[in-house]
Amino acid sequence: MPKQVIVSGATGNLGKDVVKKLTELGYGMHINVREGKTNAYADNASVSNYLADLSNAEQAELFVAEAITNAGKIEAGILLAGGFAMAKLTDTTDADIEQMLTMNFKTAFHIVKPLMKHFEVNGGGQFIFIGARPALVAEAGTGSFAYTLAKTLIFQMADLINAEGKSKNITATVIVPSIIDTPDNRAAMPNSDFSKWIPATDMAEGIAFVLSDTGKKLRQTVLKLYNEA
């Protein structure tokens, strides 16, 4: 049976390249979809869809439980779901912070919590997160305060997972892009030199490496895929 993984945000720009790459490698994928996208990857036998809003803890827990039931064992959680918003600290509202925390942290945490329990009783597993350079370089995050704050929590969560999972063969890796070359980012920054960005296909390759037999030996890892940006 192929290796089974959970992928959140699989219908996004990065998600599509990740699904393509993991399909080529023979993985079985279990993805959450929202209303209106229930037919996503209908022609891909490697993908199983589950209707779930990951901002809702109960729906996320049910999604993980159903995926485990259907897969038998989940070996990794690849957490791509997220969102971005611009605003300096002085322009940021409570609502902005709550929105960014929900989109970038809670959608991941709601998968991590039940999947961590599964990993603990099944010999281990991997979490792969998408970080953000502004969360590592404060000067780069001043224009996106709420987003950067939320992404900072992803790094902290990964550190805590690695600390708790050290004796349980449970690891967390954060892959950090500079700017991912997607149609949305090109539209938002049309005057940029796109050749300096990191292609989404390269991000997918990085995720595939972390999942590989060699990648599984990595510990407490932050991978920076910056290219020249």
Secondary structure, DSSP 4 states (H G I P E B T S, - for coil): ---EEEEESTTSHHHHHHHHHHHHTT-EEEEEE-TT-TTTTTT-TTEEEEE--TTSHHHHHHHHHHHHHHHS---EEEE-------B-GGG--HHHHHHHHIIIIIHHHHHHHHHHHHHHHTT-EEEEEE--GGGT-GGGGTTBHHHHHHHHHHHHHHHHHHHHHTTTTEEEEEEEESSEE-HHHHHHSTTS-GGGSEEHHHHHHHHHHHHSTTGGG--SEEEEE-TT-
